[in-house]
């Protein structure tokens, strides 16, 4: 039961992680690389596929989904304490939570470039955990998070991320199955 509650609570983070891929052909005016093509130690900083569009759509989509969850928690008690009390966090928490997810992806991309791992190549488990680690770290700023939640989030998140990516690949939303 706690796993289902954690999944519900992490839906904004999951959406934030998927939004750049889902909306990759929208808002083209924001499709500018964050690193502007600059290099560090002779390698790309983040890569051309890490754009302002990705950061903005991730933060906004996850934040807006969290606002919906907050609204449901405010109006219907059954949606509160799933597994945290939504009403104890500021209403803007979802935007920070979602930004942390995409920021984790950005950090991971930096290390992939510095370790000379091509963009789009699988880097297990970091490709699956990047957004979960940073968003859970931000979660600590607002809620008390038991250590076993970390284990559930990272363990289940690893397999769920791989499954969702595989479905995205089959549906031709993603170019790679990871």
C-alpha positions in Angstrom: 0.0 0.0 0.0 2.8 2.4 0.8 4.3 1.8 -2.6 1.1 2.9 -4.3 1.0 6.0 -2.1 4.6 6.8 -2.9 3.9 6.4 -6.6 0.9 8.7 -6.4 3.0 11.3 -4.6 5.9 11.0 -7.1 3.6 11.4 -10.1 4.6 15.0 -10.7 8.3 14.0 -10.6 7.6 11.2 -13.1 5.7 13.5 -15.4 8.5 16.1 -15.1 11.0 13.4 -16.2 8.8 12.4 -19.2 7.5 15.8 -20.3 10.6 16.8 -22.3 10.3 13.6 -24.4 6.6 13.9 -24.8 6.7 17.5 -25.8 10.0 17.3 -27.8 8.3 18.7 -30.9 6.4 21.6 -29.2 7.6 25.0 -28.1 10.5 24.9 -30.6 11.5 28.5 -29.7 12.7 27.1 -26.4 14.7 24.3 -28.0 18.0 26.0 -27.2 20.8 24.0 -25.6 21.4 25.1 -22.0 25.1 24.9 -22.4 25.0 26.9 -25.7 27.4 24.4 -27.2 30.2 25.3 -24.9 32.7 22.6 -23.7 34.5 21.8 -20.6 37.7 19.8 -20.7 37.1 19.4 -24.5 33.7 17.7 -24.0 30.2 19.0 -24.1 28.9 20.3 -20.8 25.4 18.8 -21.0 24.8 18.2 -24.7 22.6 19.7 -27.4 19.6 17.6 -26.3 19.4 19.3 -22.9 17.4 22.4 -23.7 15.5 25.2 -22.0 12.3 23.7 -23.3 13.1 20.5 -21.3 13.7 22.4 -18.1 10.6 24.6 -18.5 8.1 22.0 -19.6 9.3 19.5 -16.9 9.0 22.1 -14.1 5.6 23.4 -15.3 4.0 20.0 -16.1 5.1 18.4 -12.8 4.2 21.6 -10.8 0.8 21.8 -12.3 0.1 18.1 -11.6 1.2 18.7 -8.0 -1.3 21.6 -7.8 -4.0 19.3 -8.9 -3.0 16.8 -6.2 -2.8 19.6 -3.7 -6.3 20.7 -4.7 -7.6 17.2 -4.3 -6.0 16.9 -0.8 -7.5 20.2 0.2 -11.0 19.3 -0.8 -11.0 15.5 -0.2 -9.3 14.0 2.8 -8.8 10.7 1.1 -6.1 12.4 -1.1 -4.1 13.7 1.9 -1.3 11.9 3.6 -0.4 9.9 0.5 2.2 9.4 2.0 2.9 13.0 3.1 0.5 15.7 4.2 0.2 17.9 1.0 -1.2 20.8 3.0 1.8 21.1 5.2 4.0 22.1 2.2 3.8 25.4 0.4 1.6 25.3 -2.7 4.6 25.9 -4.9 6.4 22.8 -3.6 5.5 20.8 -6.7 7.4 23.2 -9.0 10.6 22.8 -6.9 10.0 19.1 -6.6 9.7 18.8 -10.4 12.6 21.1 -11.1 14.7 18.9 -8.9 13.9 15.9 -11.0 15.0 17.6 -14.3 18.0 19.1 -12.5 19.1 15.6 -11.5 18.9 14.6 -15.2 21.0 17.6 -16.1 23.7 16.6 -13.5 23.7 13.1 -14.8 24.1 14.3 -18.4 27.1 16.4 -17.3 28.8 13.3 -15.9 27.9 11.2 -18.9 29.6 13.8 -21.2 32.6 14.0 -18.9 33.0 10.1 -18.8 32.6 10.2 -22.6 29.3 8.3 -22.7 27.4 9.3 -25.8 24.0 11.0 -25.5 21.3 8.4 -25.7 23.5 5.5 -24.5 22.2 3.6 -21.5 24.0 4.3 -18.2 22.2 2.0 -15.7 21.3 2.7 -12.9 22.1 6.5 -13.2 19.6 7.0 -16.0 16.9 5.6 -13.8 17.9 7.2 -10.5 19.0 10.7 -11.5 15.6 12.4 -11.1 14.6 10.3 -8.1 17.7 11.1 -6.0 17.5 14.8 -6.5 13.7 15.1 -6.1 13.8 12.9 -2.9 16.6 15.1 -1.6 14.4 18.2 -2.1 11.6 16.2 -0.4 13.7 16.1 2.7 13.6 19.9 2.9 9.8 19.8 3.4 8.9 16.4 4.9 10.4 13.8 7.1 11.3 10.9 4.9 11.9 7.5 6.5 15.0 5.7 5.2 12.9 2.7 3.9 11.1 5.1 1.6 14.4 5.8 -0.1 14.8 2.1 -0.7 11.3 1.7 -2.1 11.7 4.8 -4.3 15.0 3.8 -5.7 14.2 0.1 -6.0 10.8 0.4 -7.6 11.8 3.5 -9.5 14.6 1.6 -11.3 12.2 -1.0 -12.7 9.3 1.4 -13.3 11.5 3.8 -15.2 12.8 0.9 -17.5 9.3 -0.3 -18.1 7.9 3.1 -18.9 10.8 3.8 -21.3 10.2 0.5 -23.0 6.6 1.4 -23.6 7.6 4.8 -24.8 10.0 3.2 -27.3 7.3 0.8 -28.5 4.9 3.7 -29.0 7.6 5.6 -30.9 7.6 8.4 -28.4 11.3 7.7 -27.5 14.1 6.8 -29.8 15.7 4.4 -27.4 14.3 1.7 -25.1 16.1 3.1 -22.1 
